[in-house]
Amino acid sequence: MFSEKDKIESQPLVSIICFCKNAAGTIGRAIESILAQDYPNIQVVVQDGNSTDGTLEILKSYGSRIELVSEPDHGPGDAMFRALARVRGEFFGSCLADEQLLPHAVAWAVENLRRRPDAGGIYGDNYLLDTNGTIIGLVRPGPWDFGKFMRSEFMPTFCAAFFRTACYLEVGPRHYSGCGEFEFWLRLGAHFPIYYLSEIVAGYGLSRQQLSQQIDDLHLQAKSRKQALESLFSHLVPGSQYAHERSSAMAGVDVWLTEYYAKCGAWNLAVEAFRRAASTMCRSRRMVRVGRLIVGHGIGLAKAGKFFQAREFLRLPLEFPASFPELVPLLKTIESRKVPAGELT
């Protein structure tokens, strides 16, 4: 007769990593969401960066239910790989301090990874959460497309993804390079199938403060993305499926930067990134969409009477007319000041 412990241990061990520092306001919700899973065999790996705001005391209150290490690190990327080095499960996922797993998430992951023995990973949908844990949006990333991923057109939310540990150990990465999640998906997707399953399994924390803090390291992330892509293309056989996409993948990183800067209101940085991208990717729907954001900002400045500031943004598509043929006549008119600012539409 099997004991309850035997029944639990007969099911695959799943490791959930959580790395944090000074997150006393939210860490409890994250840990509770992991411990509330309806799947019984879970290793909770917590990597704390020597918190000083009460986070460590909250974590210690969970005792043996979590595997806690608190030590200095070199930032979230370094902490992520310190946590991954402690994973013992057949599968693993993540739940950071401002994130939450829905109660069925781990069971969902085990069921679907076992059904797909070739999968390096799977991912689903996720809610967007504010700092209070309130749902403010929903992300449905759609099916995996390695080409789109290489061009930085999308990235699955990490907390809504689960991975086969053996696949990760085979292809890495093992250390933070400046674009940890991007390189992680890039390496895994280059060697193993990745599957999307439309199911809401997690909540991802999002705040304006978080966005503004991330601007500071965007240049490093972009540089590291390009380095990871260069490494990938150097190993691709000429004539293979994605070998011809090097230039579009590199330009895609700059389009991603443009989109991010525009979202955060860093318009001058957006213009710089757009110029780099447009020099090699002059005609695509994505470029047109991003360019329209910049032009729209310029028109808004012109309407406000700030024509001198607006010129930089209104001039941009004139430098790359192939991307915006339908806008060129209007922009030439605006540039020559033939249209009063108050009449711009």
C-alpha positions as CSV (number, residue, x, y, z in Angstrom):
1,M,0.0,0.0,0.0
2,F,1.4,3.4,-1.0
3,S,1.7,6.2,1.5
4,E,0.6,9.8,0.7
5,K,4.3,10.7,0.5
6,D,4.9,7.9,-2.0
7,K,2.0,9.1,-4.2
8,I,3.4,12.6,-4.2
9,E,6.9,11.5,-5.0
10,S,5.7,9.3,-7.8
11,Q,4.7,12.4,-9.8
12,P,7.4,14.5,-11.5
13,L,9.1,17.1,-9.4
14,V,8.5,20.6,-10.6
15,S,10.8,23.4,-9.5
16,I,9.5,27.0,-9.3
17,I,12.2,29.7,-9.0
18,C,11.7,33.0,-7.4
19,F,14.5,35.6,-7.2
20,C,14.0,38.9,-5.4
21,K,15.4,41.8,-3.5
22,N,13.6,44.3,-1.3
23,A,10.2,43.2,-2.3
24,A,8.4,43.1,1.0
25,G,5.2,44.6,-0.4
26,T,4.5,41.8,-2.9
27,I,6.7,38.7,-2.1
28,G,4.1,37.2,0.2
29,R,1.5,37.1,-2.6
30,A,4.0,35.4,-4.9
31,I,5.0,32.7,-2.5
32,E,1.4,32.1,-1.4
33,S,0.4,31.5,-5.1
34,I,3.1,28.9,-5.4
35,L,2.2,27.1,-2.2
36,A,-1.5,27.2,-3.2
37,Q,-0.9,25.0,-6.3
38,D,-3.2,22.0,-6.7
39,Y,-0.1,19.9,-7.8
40,P,1.7,18.3,-4.8
41,N,5.3,17.7,-5.8
42,I,6.9,21.2,-6.0
43,Q,10.4,22.5,-5.1
44,V,10.2,26.2,-4.3
45,V,13.6,27.7,-5.0
46,V,13.9,31.3,-3.6
47,Q,17.0,33.4,-4.3
48,D,17.1,36.6,-2.3
49,G,19.7,39.3,-2.9
50,N,20.3,40.2,0.8
51,S,17.1,42.2,1.2
52,T,17.0,44.8,3.9
53,D,13.3,45.9,3.8
54,G,11.7,43.0,5.6
55,T,11.6,40.6,2.6
56,L,14.0,38.2,4.2
57,E,11.9,38.0,7.4
58,I,8.8,37.2,5.3
59,L,10.6,34.5,3.4
60,K,12.0,32.9,6.6
61,S,8.5,32.6,8.0
62,Y,7.7,29.9,5.4
63,G,10.3,27.6,7.0
64,S,11.0,24.4,5.2
65,R,8.2,24.9,2.6
66,I,10.7,26.9,0.5
67,E,14.4,26.5,-0.2
68,L,15.8,29.9,0.6
69,V,19.2,31.3,-0.1
70,S,20.0,34.9,0.7
71,E,23.3,36.3,-0.6
72,P,24.7,39.2,-2.6
73,D,24.3,39.1,-6.3
74,H,24.9,41.2,-9.4
75,G,21.3,42.0,-10.1
76,P,18.2,40.2,-11.2
77,G,19.9,38.4,-14.2
78,D,22.6,37.0,-12.0
79,A,20.0,36.0,-9.4
80,M,18.0,34.2,-12.0
81,F,20.9,31.9,-13.0
82,R,21.9,31.3,-9.3
83,A,18.3,30.1,-8.8
84,L,18.4,27.9,-11.9
85,A,21.6,26.2,-10.7
86,R,19.6,24.9,-7.7
87,V,16.7,23.4,-9.7
88,R,16.2,19.7,-9.1
89,G,12.8,19.2,-10.9
90,E,12.1,17.4,-14.2
91,F,10.3,20.6,-15.2
92,F,10.6,24.1,-13.9
93,G,8.9,27.5,-14.1
94,S,9.2,30.9,-12.3
95,C,7.2,33.3,-10.2
96,L,8.9,36.5,-9.2
97,A,8.0,38.8,-6.3
98,D,5.4,40.8,-8.3
99,E,4.0,37.8,-10.1
100,Q,1.5,35.1,-9.3
101,L,0.7,31.6,-10.5
102,L,-2.9,30.5,-10.9
103,P,-3.7,27.5,-8.7
104,H,-3.8,25.0,-11.6
105,A,-0.6,26.3,-13.4
106,V,1.8,23.6,-12.4
107,A,-0.6,20.8,-13.0
108,W,-1.4,22.3,-16.4
109,A,2.4,22.4,-17.2
110,V,3.0,18.8,-16.1
111,E,0.1,17.5,-18.1
112,N,1.0,19.3,-21.3
113,L,4.8,18.7,-21.1
114,R,4.2,15.0,-20.6
115,R,1.8,15.0,-23.7
116,R,4.6,16.6,-25.7
117,P,7.8,14.7,-25.0
118,D,9.7,16.6,-27.7
119,A,8.9,20.0,-26.2
120,G,11.7,22.1,-24.7
121,G,9.0,24.3,-23.2
122,I,5.4,25.5,-23.3
123,Y,3.8,28.8,-22.5
124,G,0.3,30.1,-22.0
125,D,-1.5,33.4,-21.4
126,N,-1.2,35.7,-18.4
127,Y,-3.0,38.5,-16.7
128,L,-1.3,41.9,-16.1
129,L,-1.3,43.0,-12.5
130,D,-0.8,46.4,-10.8
131,T,1.2,46.8,-7.7
132,N,-1.8,45.7,-5.6
133,G,-2.2,42.5,-7.5
134,T,-5.3,43.8,-9.2
135,I,-5.9,42.5,-12.8
136,I,-5.5,45.4,-15.3
137,G,-5.0,43.5,-18.6
138,L,-4.6,40.2,-20.4
139,V,-1.7,39.0,-22.6
140,R,-2.3,36.3,-25.2
141,P,1.0,36.0,-27.1
142,G,-0.2,33.5,-29.7
143,P,1.7,30.6,-31.3
144,W,5.4,30.2,-31.2
145,D,7.2,31.6,-34.3
146,F,11.0,31.4,-34.1
147,G,11.4,33.9,-37.0
148,K,9.3,36.5,-35.3
149,F,11.1,35.8,-32.0
150,M,14.5,36.4,-33.6
151,R,13.2,39.7,-35.0
152,S,12.2,40.7,-31.4
153,E,8.5,40.9,-32.5
154,F,7.3,39.0,-29.4
155,M,8.4,37.2,-26.3
156,P,6.3,34.9,-24.2
157,T,5.8,36.0,-20.6
158,F,8.3,34.0,-18.5
159,C,6.0,33.4,-15.6
160,A,3.5,31.8,-17.9
161,A,6.1,29.4,-19.3
162,F,7.4,26.0,-18.1
163,F,10.4,24.1,-19.3
164,R,12.0,20.7,-19.5
165,T,15.1,20.9,-17.3
166,A,17.1,18.4,-19.4
167,C,16.6,20.6,-22.5
168,Y,17.8,23.7,-20.6
169,L,20.8,21.9,-19.3
170,E,21.7,20.8,-22.8
171,V,21.7,24.2,-24.5
172,G,22.1,26.7,-21.6
173,P,22.7,29.6,-21.1
174,R,24.2,29.2,-17.6
175,H,25.2,32.8,-16.9
176,Y,23.6,36.2,-17.4
177,S,24.7,38.0,-20.6
178,G,22.6,41.1,-20.4
179,C,19.5,39.7,-22.1
180,G,18.8,36.6,-20.0
181,E,15.2,35.7,-21.0
182,F,15.8,36.5,-24.7
183,E,18.9,34.3,-24.9
184,F,17.2,31.6,-22.9
185,W,14.3,31.5,-25.4
186,L,16.6,31.9,-28.4
187,R,18.8,28.9,-27.5
188,L,15.9,26.7,-26.5
189,G,13.8,27.6,-29.6
190,A,16.8,26.9,-31.9
191,H,17.1,23.3,-30.7
192,F,13.7,22.2,-29.4
193,P,10.0,22.7,-30.2
194,I,8.2,25.3,-28.2
195,Y,4.4,25.1,-27.8
196,Y,1.8,27.7,-27.1
197,L,-1.4,26.6,-25.3
198,S,-4.1,29.2,-24.8
199,E,-4.8,29.0,-21.1
200,I,-4.4,31.7,-18.5
201,V,-1.9,30.4,-16.0
202,A,-0.2,33.4,-14.4
203,G,-0.2,37.1,-13.5
204,Y,2.6,39.4,-14.4
205,G,3.3,42.5,-12.4
206,L,3.5,45.8,-14.4
207,S,4.1,49.3,-13.1
208,R,5.2,52.6,-14.6
209,Q,8.1,52.7,-12.2
210,Q,9.3,49.3,-13.4
211,L,9.3,50.6,-17.0
212,S,11.3,53.7,-16.2
213,Q,13.8,51.7,-14.3
214,Q,14.3,49.3,-17.2
215,I,15.2,52.2,-19.6
216,D,18.6,52.5,-17.9
217,D,19.7,49.1,-19.1
218,L,18.0,48.9,-22.5
219,H,21.2,49.7,-24.3
220,L,22.9,46.7,-22.6
221,Q,19.9,44.5,-23.4
222,A,20.0,45.5,-27.1
223,K,23.7,45.0,-27.4
224,S,23.4,41.6,-25.7
225,R,20.5,40.6,-27.9
226,K,22.6,41.3,-31.0
227,Q,25.5,39.4,-29.6
228,A,23.3,36.4,-28.9
229,L,21.9,36.6,-32.4
230,E,25.4,36.8,-33.9
231,S,26.3,33.7,-32.0
232,L,23.3,31.9,-33.3
233,F,23.8,32.9,-36.9
234,S,27.5,31.9,-36.8
235,H,26.4,28.3,-36.1
236,L,23.6,28.1,-38.6
237,V,24.4,26.2,-41.8
238,P,24.3,28.5,-44.9
239,G,21.0,27.9,-46.7
240,S,19.2,26.6,-43.6
241,Q,15.8,27.9,-42.7
242,Y,16.7,31.1,-40.8
243,A,20.3,31.7,-42.1
244,H,19.1,34.5,-44.4
245,E,17.4,36.5,-41.6
246,R,20.5,38.0,-39.9
247,S,19.9,41.6,-41.1
248,S,16.2,41.6,-40.3
249,A,16.9,40.0,-36.9
250,M,19.4,42.7,-36.0
251,A,17.1,45.5,-37.3
252,G,14.3,43.9,-35.3
253,V,16.3,44.6,-32.1
254,D,16.3,48.3,-32.9
255,V,12.6,48.3,-33.8
256,W,12.0,46.7,-30.4
257,L,14.0,49.5,-28.8
258,T,12.0,52.1,-30.7
259,E,8.7,50.6,-29.5
260,Y,9.9,50.5,-26.0
261,Y,11.2,54.0,-25.9
262,A,8.0,55.3,-27.5
263,K,6.0,53.5,-24.8
264,C,8.0,55.2,-22.1
265,G,8.0,58.6,-23.7
266,A,11.7,58.7,-24.5
267,W,11.1,60.1,-28.0
268,N,14.6,61.2,-28.9
269,L,16.0,57.8,-28.1
270,A,13.1,56.3,-30.1
271,V,14.2,58.4,-33.1
272,E,17.8,57.2,-32.8
273,A,16.8,53.6,-32.7
274,F,14.3,54.0,-35.6
275,R,17.1,55.4,-37.8
276,R,19.3,52.4,-37.1
277,A,16.4,50.0,-37.9
278,A,15.2,51.8,-41.0
279,S,18.7,51.8,-42.5
280,T,18.3,48.0,-43.1
281,M,14.6,47.4,-42.7
282,C,12.9,50.1,-44.7
283,R,9.6,48.5,-45.7
284,S,7.6,46.5,-43.2
285,R,4.2,46.9,-41.5
286,R,6.0,47.0,-38.2
287,M,8.3,49.8,-39.3
288,V,5.3,51.8,-40.7
289,R,3.4,51.3,-37.4
290,V,6.4,52.4,-35.3
291,G,7.1,55.3,-37.6
292,R,3.5,56.5,-37.3
293,L,3.9,56.7,-33.5
294,I,6.9,59.0,-34.0
295,V,5.1,61.1,-36.6
296,G,2.0,61.3,-34.3
297,H,4.2,62.6,-31.5
298,G,5.6,65.2,-33.9
299,I,2.2,66.3,-35.0
300,G,1.1,66.6,-31.4
301,L,4.0,68.9,-30.7
302,A,3.2,71.0,-33.8
303,K,-0.4,71.4,-32.7
304,A,0.9,72.6,-29.3
305,G,2.9,75.3,-31.2
306,K,6.2,73.5,-30.5
307,F,7.2,73.4,-34.1
308,F,11.0,73.5,-33.5
309,Q,10.8,70.4,-31.4
310,A,8.4,68.8,-33.8
311,R,10.7,69.1,-36.8
312,E,12.9,66.2,-35.6
313,F,10.0,63.8,-35.5
314,L,8.2,65.0,-38.6
315,R,11.4,64.9,-40.7
316,L,12.2,61.3,-39.9
317,P,9.9,59.6,-42.5
318,L,11.3,62.0,-45.1
319,E,14.7,60.3,-44.6
320,F,13.1,56.9,-45.3
321,P,10.3,57.6,-47.9
322,A,10.1,53.9,-48.9
323,S,8.7,53.1,-45.5
324,F,6.0,55.9,-45.6
325,P,5.0,56.7,-49.2
326,E,1.5,57.8,-48.2
327,L,2.9,60.2,-45.6
328,V,5.6,61.9,-47.6
329,P,3.3,64.6,-49.3
330,L,1.7,65.5,-46.0
331,L,5.0,65.7,-44.1
332,K,6.6,67.8,-46.9
333,T,3.8,70.2,-46.5
334,I,4.2,70.3,-42.7
335,E,7.9,70.6,-43.0
336,S,7.6,73.7,-45.2
337,R,5.1,75.2,-42.7
338,K,2.4,75.5,-45.4
339,V,-0.1,74.0,-43.0
340,P,-0.8,76.0,-39.8
341,A,-0.2,73.9,-36.7
342,G,-3.8,74.3,-35.6
343,E,-5.0,72.6,-38.8
344,L,-2.9,69.4,-38.5
345,T,-4.9,66.2,-38.3
